[in-house]
Amino acid sequence: MLPSTAKDSLCLLSTYLEELEAMELKKFKIYLGTAQEELGQDKIPWGRMEKAGPLEMAQLLVTHLGTRDAWLLALRTFDRIHRKDLWEKGQREELVRVTPPGAQNSLGRQSTCLLEVSPSTPRKDPQKLYRDYVRRRFQLMEDRNARLGECVNLSHRYTRLLLVKEHSNPTWAQQKLLDMGRGHARSMGHQPSSIQMETLFEPDEERPEPPRTVVLQGAAGMGKSMLAHKAMLDWANGKLFHGKFHYVFYISCRELNRSHVQCSVQDLIASCWPEPSMPLQELIRAPEHLLLIIDGFDELQPSFHEAQGPWCICWEDRPSTELLLGSLIRKKLLPELSLLITTRPCALEKLHRCLEHPRHVQILGFSEAEKKEYCYQYFHNAEQAHQVFSFLRDNELLFTMCFVPMVSWVVCTCLKQQLEGGGLLRQTSRTTTAVYMFYLLSLMHPKPGTPTFKAPLNHKGLVSLAADGVWNQKILFEERDLQKHGLDGCDVSAFLNINIFQKDINCEKFYSFIHLSFQEFFAAMYCVLHGGETVRRVLAEYGLSERSFVALTARFLFGLLDEDMSRYLEKNLGWKISPHIKAELLAWIHSKAHSEGSTLQHGSLELFSCLYEIQDEEFIQEALSPFQAIVVSNIATKMEHMICSFCVRHCRNVMVLHLYGSAYSEGEGEGDRDNGTGPPGTRTLSRDSPERSALPDAYCEHLAAAVCTNPNLIELALDRNALGSRGVGRLCQGLRHPSCKLQNLRLKRCQVSGSACQDLAMALIANRNLIRMDLSGNAFGLPDVALLCEGLRHPRCQLQMIQLRRCGLEPGACGELASVLSANAHLEELDLTGNALEDRGLRLLCEGLRHPVCRLRTLWLKICHLGPASCEDLASTLRVNQSLTELDLGLNDLGDPGVLLLCEGLSHPECKLQSLRLGICRLGSAACEGLARVLQVHPCIRDLDLSFNDLGDKGLWLLGEGLRHPTCRLQKLWLDSCGLTAKACEDLSSILGTNQSLTELYLTNNALEDAGVRLLCRRLRHPGCKLRVLWLFGMALSKMTHRRLAALRAAKPYLDIGC
């Protein structure tokens, strides 16, 4: 048992601790552990402190440290949690003022030094003093929902974010939304463009000099401010920028908004220094070792963005805050100073105008691994963390949204309360609005033991305050703003943060919503509560533009009209939403359809996002009824895909539907195989792409429902949608449905392979409406092609066109395709561009082309690794096949010998070919002689493309023999980049004077010079010349020649002259 004096001390210490609120006691425990670390003492185990009440906590302190040291440590902690009243009161206790003999240990000495500083006490090293201050300031964080009383160590909660270097294209940055998929997030983490915080200011292969300015951009809730705080803490702990920056200062743009006084750099830094005096000379003497973190550039008032000089160039000058910040950012002041600026993408353009050669880094949020880490960081209980994470992974929609750190926090907060209530939520929220609504409701029903407040919250005042802030683009509110909206005297701590800012020698209190997105959510609640003019105002400002400052408010507005959300509002707040608001939204959508036509393209993804939030199938169907064509581009995330599929499932009148995913790589053809040659920071498809990277099953299930329930849908394009084999299988279930009327299906670069080919084959057999299919950009092996061809050969297959561009087909695949040509009389167009078929593959294909059943009209064999031997097979085919009218052999190494062999077939009387493309086939003048003979005997040839072959003037002269022949009926001739000179224009002039069929002539990138073009102009002015198109791009022509061409256009307005 403790002695009586110890018991008295224990009771007294317990009394002090009982004066702490629940949240303050939590902070006391955390600071206590930190203080023990600093003093080198053994820590009281957290497991014993975590659930200890005031009396238990006092017992732990006294038992662990002894009576006096427990008191000194407690007083020190009172000071650090800003309970000066308890600190001052404790100083007067006899236990502190009287020191028993021999009782002064190391802890006592250190604590006493903290309590009473003697004038003779040597000052700490400034850098150590400042690091200690930064560590104290940033090591703890409170969860945004203050009502829960969370106060955690920032290092324990922080989860590493995925950062990538990006170019500073503001438009791209606005439009490119971060991919929320698990597979993509993981792959992006290993891309060469990724960057770590430790190397933000280090040189790389693109910039040999270290950058002085780094811009960290990220959407709302992406964790920019927490990242800035973690950078401060890591620097203070010696973990970040070690040896590079001696001092790092944090500037909040929110606080700067409230500063209207003139100040210098000294004043700015002094606001960050822990003591009245600071070593200014030491700081200014080496500005290259200073880092200034400017957090929240997008939150600055317009006066900061529009500031004009004269700029401040001396650190002692005292300009306005706007000019001071502008001078620092523009490097007019302290140019050696390094800057780290965080901002939303919406402010990038304004910021970009102020910077010189900054490094732009984008925050992509959490990958799957980081989502899991965050979940385990949030829940101290491993079993709970595992339960929640498994639950989230099973719910694809909810899990997808958690790539945004802010949403992860909201979801974890909500699920934590569900767990504490006895079980996990069974039916989870599907929309962003629902997640935020669930969060709101959780705050309105606090857990038992939460203190009661002095006055109930006026929710109508809260939403009114939010709406007023949105319209005025205001995020900081003063006391009088709260009074204006009836919130004075109310406890708003669950929804608003309290910010204390310095003003002269006093402090002012300001309020802000825990996050801007919550302000926008509450503003939307104001709109649905009042309806009428407020709704019309939001819609007019929104205009389906994601860059509008009310974009998120508009989405929440739609979401709150969902029946479940409306019931929640009525049940919990007594708010009844007018049914007229839905009608008003519907009329607004129809008015846009009336003004922009029956094709929905501009703002289509935004409209879909709004319709998804409302979750009303009848409303969506009616809203989309005016549109006959819908085009959605740059669908970047799984969530966006789900939004689109959910909406199109309820389209009933749309005839054409295009859903374009974001590109997997820079070049369409280079992304089909993961060969490691793609540019940094791009995604490439692999032939063996795992199914885990495919889109959710529900996506294709929605599309399958759309194709079999919409009798008007005849064209569906899903370019760059990662469907995978499972997804294609589900889509084919809809294609096989008797009600499906789809005619044109495009699945370009959709990761189609394996079993999906069998599903497609079955769909081709079952669906007699399907006549066009594009499977380009998918990696097909020989077994895959064999499965697909089973369907193409079937008598019920009605397909007329199939495109297999860049599918990695092997020569053996041509045998399967030949069997299709031999059996399917409906197939008229076959595109095999970009497949390494080689001569042996073409030989197999020609067996099918020569079959009597074959009715193929168009054959594309561009970039197929063909040589002269292929031309011999094609020549024999052209003698027999009377259906083939269009043949593209571009970018094959045919050479003159190959084309001369081809001409033997072209000259045959049975050949019906009308269009021949031989661009970039390494042809010379000899090939022109053979082609001229074809033109003299074969009147069917209408189009001839010889671009990018070194024909020269001699080649044109030989070709002219055929072009001038009376039998020639050529209409279009491409001679771009063929090495022609002014001399060739004499032959061209002669040809134009004789040939009455030629209407289009393309001569781009030839050195015809002024003399040659003038010669052509004289011929073109002749009334008998039938030419309608003449392209002369890529030539250095004089002003005089351009005037002649202009005069020719005026004389013949129907003549299209390109130059």
SVG drawing of the C-alpha trace seen along z (x, -y; Angstrom):
<svg xmlns="http://www.w3.org/2000/svg" viewBox="-44 -49 69 73">
<polyline fill="none" stroke="black" stroke-width="0.4" points="0.0,0.0 1.0,-3.6 2.0,-5.8 -0.6,-8.3 1.3,-11.2 1.4,-9.2 -2.3,-8.6 -2.9,-12.3 -0.8,-13.1 -2.6,-10.4 -6.0,-11.9 -4.7,-15.4 -3.3,-14.3 -6.5,-12.5 -8.5,-15.6 -6.4,-17.5 -6.9,-14.8 -10.6,-14.8 -10.7,-18.4 -9.7,-17.2 -12.3,-16.6 -12.3,-13.2 -10.4,-14.5 -7.9,-16.3 -7.3,-13.2 -6.6,-11.3 -4.1,-14.0 -2.6,-13.9 -1.8,-10.2 -0.3,-10.6 1.9,-13.6 2.9,-11.8 4.4,-8.9 6.2,-11.4 7.6,-13.2 8.9,-10.0 10.7,-9.2 12.4,-12.6 13.5,-12.2 14.9,-8.7 12.5,-7.1 10.7,-3.7 7.3,-4.4 4.1,-3.4 2.6,-0.7 0.0,-2.2 -2.3,0.8 -2.5,-0.2 -3.0,-3.9 -5.5,-3.7 -8.6,-2.9 -7.5,-4.3 -9.8,-6.9 -8.4,-9.9 -7.9,-7.9 -6.4,-4.9 -4.1,-7.3 -2.9,-8.9 -2.2,-5.5 -0.1,-4.5 1.9,-7.7 2.7,-7.5 3.4,-3.8 5.6,-4.1 7.5,-7.3 7.1,-8.1 5.1,-10.9 7.2,-13.9 8.3,-12.9 4.7,-12.0 3.7,-15.5 6.4,-17.2 5.7,-15.1 2.0,-15.7 2.5,-19.5 4.8,-19.5 2.1,-17.6 -0.6,-20.1 1.5,-22.8 1.9,-21.0 -1.8,-20.3 -2.5,-24.0 -4.1,-23.7 -2.2,-26.7 -4.7,-26.9 -3.8,-23.5 -0.1,-24.2 -0.3,-27.5 -2.4,-26.0 0.0,-23.0 3.0,-25.3 1.5,-26.5 1.2,-23.0 3.5,-22.4 4.7,-19.1 6.3,-21.1 7.7,-24.0 9.4,-21.8 12.0,-19.3 12.6,-16.4 16.3,-15.6 17.7,-13.3 14.5,-13.4 15.8,-15.5 16.5,-13.0 17.1,-13.6 13.5,-13.8 12.9,-16.4 15.8,-18.5 14.7,-18.4 11.1,-19.1 12.0,-22.0 14.1,-23.6 11.0,-23.5 8.9,-25.1 11.3,-27.9 13.9,-29.2 16.7,-31.1 18.2,-34.2 21.6,-32.5 20.4,-29.3 22.2,-28.8 20.0,-29.1 19.4,-26.0 20.8,-25.6 18.3,-27.5 18.0,-24.6 17.4,-22.1 15.0,-24.5 13.0,-24.9 13.0,-21.2 11.6,-20.5 8.9,-23.1 8.0,-21.6 7.9,-18.1 5.5,-19.3 3.3,-21.1 3.0,-18.4 3.4,-15.1 -0.2,-14.9 -3.3,-15.2 -7.0,-15.2 -9.5,-13.4 -11.7,-15.8 -14.8,-14.7 -13.9,-16.3 -16.9,-14.8 -15.2,-11.3 -12.3,-12.8 -9.6,-11.2 -6.1,-12.4 -3.5,-10.2 0.2,-10.3 0.5,-11.6 3.2,-9.0 0.9,-6.2 -2.0,-7.4 -0.1,-8.6 -0.1,-6.3 2.3,-6.8 0.7,-8.4 1.5,-7.5 3.3,-10.5 4.1,-10.8 6.0,-13.4 3.7,-15.0 3.9,-17.8 2.3,-21.0 -0.6,-20.9 -3.5,-22.5 -6.2,-21.3 -4.9,-17.7 -4.5,-17.9 -8.2,-19.0 -9.5,-16.3 -7.4,-13.3 -8.9,-11.8 -7.0,-9.4 -7.5,-5.7 -9.1,-4.1 -8.6,-0.5 -6.6,1.8 -4.6,3.3 -3.8,0.0 -2.8,-1.7 -0.3,1.1 1.2,0.9 1.5,-2.8 3.5,-2.5 6.3,-0.8 6.3,-3.2 9.5,-5.2 7.6,-8.4 6.9,-7.7 8.8,-9.9 9.3,-9.8 9.2,-12.7 12.9,-12.2 13.8,-13.0 11.4,-15.9 14.3,-18.4 16.8,-16.1 18.0,-16.2 17.0,-13.5 17.5,-12.5 15.2,-15.3 16.7,-18.2 20.4,-18.0 19.9,-20.8 17.9,-20.4 14.5,-22.1 13.9,-25.1 10.1,-24.9 8.0,-21.8 4.2,-21.9 2.2,-19.1 -1.2,-18.9 -4.1,-16.7 -7.9,-16.7 -9.9,-17.6 -9.4,-15.1 -6.3,-13.6 -4.1,-14.3 -2.1,-17.4 -2.2,-19.0 -1.5,-15.9 1.5,-15.2 2.8,-18.8 2.4,-18.2 4.2,-14.8 7.0,-16.5 7.4,-19.0 7.4,-16.2 9.8,-14.0 12.2,-17.0 12.1,-17.7 12.9,-14.1 15.8,-14.1 14.1,-11.6 13.6,-14.0 15.8,-16.5 18.6,-15.6 21.6,-17.9 19.7,-19.7 17.4,-22.1 18.5,-23.5 15.1,-25.0 11.6,-24.2 8.7,-26.6 5.0,-25.9 2.7,-28.6 -1.1,-28.0 -2.8,-29.8 -6.0,-29.8 -4.2,-31.9 -2.8,-34.2 -6.3,-35.0 -7.0,-36.6 -3.8,-38.8 -4.4,-42.3 -1.3,-43.9 2.0,-44.7 4.7,-42.3 8.3,-41.4 10.0,-38.0 11.1,-38.5 7.5,-38.8 6.5,-35.8 9.2,-33.6 8.7,-35.0 5.1,-33.8 6.6,-30.3 9.2,-30.7 8.5,-29.4 10.1,-32.3 10.0,-36.1 13.6,-36.3 14.9,-34.3 18.3,-34.1 17.2,-36.0 20.7,-36.7 21.6,-33.0 18.5,-32.2 18.9,-34.8 22.6,-34.2 22.0,-30.8 18.6,-30.9 19.6,-27.9 19.2,-25.8 15.6,-27.1 12.4,-25.4 9.0,-27.2 6.0,-24.9 3.0,-26.9 -0.1,-24.7 -3.3,-25.3 -2.5,-27.7 -6.0,-27.1 -7.6,-28.4 -6.0,-31.9 -8.4,-34.8 -8.4,-36.2 -6.4,-39.2 -3.4,-36.9 -3.8,-35.4 -4.2,-38.8 -1.4,-40.6 0.6,-43.0 4.0,-44.5 6.2,-46.3 7.5,-43.1 9.5,-43.0 13.2,-42.3 14.6,-43.0 13.8,-40.8 13.4,-43.9 10.7,-45.4 7.1,-45.3 4.7,-45.1 1.2,-43.7 0.9,-40.0 -0.2,-39.5 2.9,-41.1 5.2,-39.4 3.9,-35.9 3.9,-36.8 7.5,-37.9 8.6,-34.7 6.7,-32.5 8.1,-34.4 11.6,-34.2 11.9,-38.0 12.7,-37.7 15.2,-35.2 15.5,-33.4 17.7,-30.7 14.8,-29.8 13.1,-26.4 9.4,-26.2 7.0,-23.3 3.5,-24.4 0.3,-22.3 -2.7,-23.0 -5.8,-21.6 -5.7,-21.3 -8.2,-24.1 -5.5,-26.7 -2.7,-25.3 -3.1,-27.7 -2.9,-30.7 0.1,-29.2 1.9,-28.2 2.0,-31.9 4.0,-32.7 6.6,-30.0 9.8,-29.3 10.6,-25.6 8.8,-24.0 8.7,-20.3 5.1,-19.2 4.1,-16.2 0.7,-14.7 -0.8,-12.9 -2.6,-9.8 -3.9,-8.7 -3.9,-5.1 -3.2,-1.9 -4.7,1.3 -1.7,1.8 -2.0,-1.7 -5.8,-1.3 -5.0,1.8 -2.3,0.1 -4.6,-2.9 -7.3,-0.5 -4.8,1.2 -3.4,-2.1 -6.9,-3.5 -8.0,-0.4 -5.7,0.5 -7.5,3.8 -6.0,6.1 -9.2,8.3 -11.4,5.3 -9.0,4.0 -9.1,7.3 -12.9,7.4 -13.3,3.9 -10.7,4.4 -12.3,7.7 -15.7,6.0 -14.4,3.1 -12.8,5.4 -16.0,7.3 -17.8,4.1 -16.1,3.0 -17.8,-0.4 -17.0,-1.4 -13.5,-0.1 -12.9,-1.9 -13.8,-5.2 -11.3,-4.7 -8.4,-5.7 -9.0,-9.2 -7.6,-9.4 -10.5,-11.7 -13.0,-9.1 -11.0,-6.3 -11.3,-8.3 -15.0,-8.9 -15.7,-5.2 -13.5,-4.0 -15.1,-6.4 -18.6,-5.2 -17.7,-1.6 -15.9,-2.0 -19.1,-3.3 -21.0,-0.4 -18.6,2.0 -18.8,0.3 -22.6,0.5 -22.4,4.3 -22.1,5.2 -20.9,4.3 -23.2,2.5 -25.0,5.0 -26.2,2.8 -23.4,0.3 -23.8,-3.0 -23.3,-3.0 -22.9,-6.7 -20.7,-9.5 -23.8,-11.3 -24.8,-8.2 -21.3,-7.9 -21.5,-11.5 -25.0,-11.2 -24.0,-8.1 -21.2,-10.1 -23.6,-13.0 -26.0,-10.6 -23.2,-9.0 -22.4,-12.4 -26.0,-13.1 -26.1,-9.9 -22.9,-10.0 -21.8,-7.0 -22.7,-6.7 -20.6,-8.7 -20.2,-11.7 -20.8,-14.9 -24.0,-16.8 -23.6,-20.3 -24.9,-23.6 -27.3,-24.1 -28.6,-21.8 -27.1,-22.4 -29.2,-24.5 -28.8,-22.3 -30.6,-24.8 -28.2,-27.4 -25.3,-25.1 -26.4,-24.4 -27.2,-28.1 -23.6,-29.0 -22.2,-26.4 -24.3,-27.7 -23.2,-31.3 -19.6,-30.1 -19.9,-28.3 -21.5,-31.2 -18.9,-33.6 -16.1,-31.0 -15.4,-31.5 -14.0,-28.8 -13.2,-30.7 -16.0,-32.1 -15.9,-34.6 -18.0,-34.7 -20.4,-37.2 -21.0,-34.7 -22.1,-32.1 -24.4,-34.6 -25.9,-35.7 -26.9,-32.1 -28.2,-31.4 -25.2,-29.3 -24.0,-31.5 -24.1,-29.5 -24.3,-26.2 -21.8,-23.4 -20.5,-23.2 -17.3,-21.3 -18.5,-18.1 -18.7,-19.9 -16.5,-22.9 -12.8,-23.3 -11.8,-26.2 -8.8,-28.1 -6.9,-30.6 -5.1,-33.3 -2.9,-36.1 -3.9,-39.7 -1.4,-42.2 -0.9,-41.3 -4.3,-39.6 -5.8,-36.4 -9.0,-35.9 -11.1,-32.8 -12.3,-31.6 -14.3,-28.5 -14.0,-26.2 -15.8,-23.0 -13.7,-20.0 -13.2,-19.7 -14.4,-21.7 -16.3,-18.7 -18.4,-18.7 -19.1,-22.4 -20.3,-21.5 -22.4,-18.7 -24.2,-20.9 -24.6,-23.6 -26.5,-21.0 -28.7,-20.3 -29.5,-23.9 -30.5,-23.8 -32.9,-20.8 -34.4,-22.4 -35.2,-25.7 -35.6,-24.6 -36.7,-27.1 -34.2,-29.8 -31.3,-28.2 -31.5,-25.1 -31.7,-27.1 -28.7,-29.1 -26.6,-26.0 -27.6,-24.5 -26.9,-27.7 -23.4,-28.0 -22.7,-24.3 -23.5,-23.8 -22.1,-20.2 -18.6,-21.5 -16.3,-19.6 -14.3,-22.8 -17.2,-24.8 -16.8,-25.7 -20.2,-24.2 -19.6,-20.9 -19.5,-18.8 -22.4,-20.7 -24.5,-19.9 -23.6,-16.1 -24.7,-16.2 -27.8,-18.0 -28.8,-15.1 -27.8,-12.6 -29.9,-14.1 -33.0,-13.6 -32.5,-9.8 -35.5,-8.3 -33.3,-6.8 -31.5,-10.1 -34.8,-12.0 -36.2,-9.7 -33.1,-10.1 -33.4,-13.9 -37.1,-13.7 -36.7,-11.2 -33.6,-12.7 -34.0,-16.4 -37.7,-16.8 -36.8,-18.2 -39.3,-17.4 -37.9,-17.8 -40.3,-19.3 -41.1,-16.8 -40.9,-19.8 -37.1,-19.8 -36.8,-16.6 -39.0,-18.0 -36.9,-21.1 -33.7,-19.0 -35.3,-17.0 -36.4,-20.1 -32.9,-21.5 -31.4,-18.3 -34.0,-18.4 -33.3,-22.0 -29.6,-21.2 -30.5,-18.4 -32.7,-20.8 -30.0,-23.4 -27.1,-21.0 -28.8,-18.4 -29.5,-14.7 -25.9,-13.7 -24.7,-13.8 -20.9,-14.3 -19.8,-17.5 -20.3,-17.0 -21.5,-13.5 -19.5,-12.0 -20.6,-14.9 -24.2,-14.2 -23.8,-10.5 -22.1,-11.2 -25.1,-13.3 -27.6,-10.7 -25.7,-7.9 -26.0,-9.8 -29.8,-10.0 -30.2,-6.2 -33.6,-6.6 -34.0,-4.4 -37.2,-6.0 -35.6,-9.5 -32.5,-8.4 -34.5,-6.8 -36.5,-10.0 -33.5,-12.3 -31.6,-10.4 -34.6,-10.0 -33.8,-12.9 -30.4,-11.6 -29.9,-9.2 -26.1,-9.1 -24.0,-9.2 -20.2,-9.6 -18.2,-9.5 -14.4,-10.0 -11.5,-9.6 -13.2,-7.3 -10.2,-6.9 -11.4,-5.0 -13.4,-1.9 -15.9,-4.1 -16.4,-6.2 -16.9,-3.0 -19.5,-1.8 -21.2,-5.2 -21.4,-5.0 -22.7,-1.4 -25.3,-2.1 -26.7,-5.0 -26.6,-3.4 -28.4,-0.4 -31.4,-2.6 -31.2,-4.3 -34.1,-3.3 -33.8,-5.6 -30.0,-5.8 -28.9,-4.2 -25.1,-4.8 -23.1,-4.4 -19.4,-5.0 -17.6,-4.6 -13.9,-5.4 -11.5,-4.5 -8.3,-6.3 -5.4,-5.2 -3.2,-2.4 -0.1,-3.7 0.9,-6.5 0.6,-4.6 -2.4,-2.5 -0.2,0.3 2.5,0.2 0.4,0.9 -0.8,4.3 2.2,6.1 4.2,5.3 7.6,5.1 9.1,2.7 9.6,0.0 6.7,-2.2 7.4,-5.8 7.7,-6.4 4.5,-6.8 2.2,-5.0 0.3,-1.9 0.8,1.0 -1.3,4.1 0.2,7.5 -0.8,10.5 -1.1,12.2 -2.8,9.3 -4.2,10.7 -8.0,10.7 -7.5,8.7 -6.9,5.6 -10.3,6.1 -13.3,3.9 -15.9,5.1 -18.3,7.8 -21.2,5.4 -19.9,3.2 -20.4,5.7 -23.6,7.0 -25.0,3.5 -23.9,3.3 -25.3,6.8 -28.6,5.5 -28.4,2.4 -27.9,4.3 -30.8,6.7 -33.3,4.2 -32.7,1.2 -34.3,2.1 -32.8,-1.0 -29.1,-0.3 -27.3,0.6 -23.7,-0.5 -21.6,0.1 -18.0,-1.0 -16.0,-0.1 -12.5,-1.2 -9.8,-0.8 -12.2,0.8 -10.4,3.5 -13.2,6.0 -11.0,9.2 -12.4,12.6 -14.9,12.7 -16.3,9.3 -16.6,10.2 -18.4,13.4 -21.0,11.4 -21.4,9.0 -21.9,11.9 -24.8,13.1 -26.6,9.9 -25.5,10.2 -27.0,13.7 -30.4,12.5 -33.2,12.6 -34.0,9.0 -30.5,7.7 -30.5,5.6 -26.9,4.6 -25.2,4.4 -21.8,2.8 -19.6,3.9 -16.1,2.4 -13.9,3.9 -10.6,2.3 -7.9,2.9 -10.2,4.5 -8.0,7.3 -10.0,9.9 -8.4,13.3 -8.8,16.9 -12.3,18.1 -13.7,14.8 -13.1,15.8 -15.5,18.8 -18.1,16.5 -17.8,14.1 -18.1,17.0 -21.3,18.1 -22.6,14.6 -21.9,14.4 -23.9,17.6 -26.8,16.5 -27.1,12.8 -28.0,12.5 -28.1,8.6 -24.4,8.3 -22.6,7.4 -19.5,5.4 -17.0,6.2 -13.7,4.6 -11.4,6.6 -8.2,4.6 -5.5,4.2 -6.2,7.5 -3.6,10.2 -4.8,13.4 -2.9,16.6 -3.6,19.3 -6.0,21.2 -7.9,17.9 -8.2,17.3 -9.3,20.9 -12.2,20.4 -13.3,17.2 -13.2,18.6 -15.6,21.4 -18.2,18.7 -17.2,16.9 -17.5,20.1 -21.0,20.9 -23.8,20.7 -25.8,18.5 -23.1,15.9 -24.0,12.7 -20.8,10.7 -19.7,8.5 -16.7,6.7 -14.1,7.8 -11.1,5.8 -8.1,7.5 -5.5,4.7 -2.4,5.3 -3.6,8.5 -0.3,10.2 -1.5,12.8 1.0,15.4 1.3,16.7 -0.6,19.9 -3.7,17.8 -4.1,17.1 -5.1,20.7 -8.0,20.3 -9.0,17.0 -8.8,18.7 -11.3,21.3 -13.6,18.5 -13.3,16.9 -14.0,20.3 -17.2,20.7 -18.7,17.2 -20.1,15.5 -21.2,12.5 -17.8,11.3 -16.9,8.3 -14.1,6.5 -11.1,7.9 -8.5,5.7 -5.3,7.5 -3.1,4.3 -0.1,4.6 0.2,8.4 3.4,10.2 1.8,12.5 4.8,12.8 4.9,14.3 3.9,17.8 0.9,16.4 -0.3,14.6 0.1,17.7 -2.4,19.4 -4.8,16.5 -4.8,16.4 -6.1,20.0 -9.3,18.6 -9.3,15.5 -9.3,17.7 -12.2,19.9 -15.4,19.4 -17.5,18.7 -15.2,15.7 -17.0,12.4 -14.4,10.2 -14.3,6.6 -11.8,4.9 -8.5,6.3 -6.1,4.4 -2.6,5.9 -0.7,2.8 2.5,3.5 2.2,7.3 6.0,8.0 5.3,8.9 7.9,9.2 8.0,9.7 6.9,13.4 3.6,12.2 3.0,10.1 3.2,13.3 0.5,14.9 -1.6,11.8 -1.2,11.6 -2.5,15.1 -5.4,14.3 -6.4,11.1 -6.7,13.2 -9.4,15.3 -11.1,13.2 -13.6,10.9 -15.0,9.4 -11.9,7.7 -12.0,4.0 -9.8,2.4 -6.3,3.6 -3.9,1.8 -0.3,3.1 1.3,0.0 4.4,0.2 5.5,3.6 9.0,4.1 7.7,5.0 10.2,3.1 10.1,2.8 10.3,6.5 7.3,7.2 5.1,4.5 6.0,5.6 4.8,9.2 1.7,7.6 1.1,5.7 0.8,9.0 -2.3,9.8 -3.6,6.2 -3.4,6.3 -5.6,9.4 -9.0,8.9 -10.8,10.6 -9.2,8.3 -11.8,5.8 -9.6,3.9 -10.5,0.3 -8.2,-1.0 -4.6,-0.2 -2.4,-1.6 1.4,-1.1 2.6,-3.9 6.1,-3.3 6.8,-0.1 10.4,-1.1 9.4,-1.7 11.4,-3.4 10.9,-4.4 10.8,-0.8 7.6,-0.2 6.0,-3.2 6.6,-1.6 4.6,1.5 1.8,-0.6 1.6,-2.7 0.9,0.4 -1.9,1.4 -3.5,-2.0 -3.5,-1.6 -5.3,1.8 -7.3,1.7 -10.0,-1.0 -11.3,0.1 -8.5,-1.5 -9.9,-4.6 -7.5,-5.3 -3.7,-4.9 -1.5,-5.7 2.3,-5.8 3.2,-8.2 6.6,-8.1 8.3,-6.1 11.4,-7.5 9.9,-7.7 11.6,-10.9 10.9,-12.9 11.7,-9.9 9.1,-7.7 6.4,-10.3 7.4,-10.6 7.0,-6.8 3.7,-6.9 2.4,-9.7 2.3,-7.3 -0.5,-5.5 -2.2,-8.6 -2.5,-10.2 -3.8,-7.0 -7.5,-7.2 -8.3,-4.0 -7.2,-5.5 -10.1,-6.3 -8.0,-7.2 -9.7,-9.7 -7.4,-10.0 -3.6,-10.0 -1.3,-10.3 2.3,-11.3 3.2,-12.8 7.0,-12.7 8.0,-11.1 11.1,-13.2 9.5,-15.3 11.0,-18.6 9.9,-21.5 10.7,-19.4 8.0,-16.9 5.4,-19.7 5.8,-19.7 4.6,-16.1 1.9,-16.9 0.7,-19.8 0.6,-17.6 -1.4,-14.9 -3.9,-17.4 -4.4,-18.7 -5.2,-15.2 -6.7,-13.2 -10.4,-14.1 -11.1,-11.7 -8.4,-12.8 -10.1,-14.9 -7.8,-14.7 -4.0,-15.1 -1.8,-15.0 1.7,-16.4 2.6,-17.2 6.3,-17.4 7.8,-17.6 10.4,-20.2 8.2,-21.6 9.4,-25.2 7.8,-28.3 8.5,-27.6 6.8,-24.2 3.7,-25.5 3.3,-28.4 3.3,-25.9 0.6,-23.9 -1.5,-27.1 -1.4,-27.9 -2.8,-24.4 -5.4,-24.6 -6.8,-27.9 -7.8,-26.1 -11.5,-25.5 -11.0,-21.9 -9.1,-20.9 -11.3,-18.7 -9.1,-18.7 -11.0,-19.4 -8.4,-18.8 -4.7,-19.8 -2.5,-19.6 0.8,-21.4 1.6,-21.3 5.2,-21.2 6.7,-23.4 8.7,-26.7 6.8,-28.9 7.1,-32.7 4.5,-35.2 4.0,-35.8 3.2,-32.1 0.8,-32.1 -1.0,-35.1 -1.3,-33.2 -2.8,-30.3 -5.2,-32.6 -6.3,-34.1 -6.8,-30.6 -9.1,-29.8 -11.1,-32.9 -11.5,-31.9 -12.4,-28.3 -14.1,-28.3 -14.8,-24.6 -11.1,-23.8 -9.6,-22.8 -5.9,-24.0 -4.0,-23.0 -0.7,-24.8"/>
</svg>
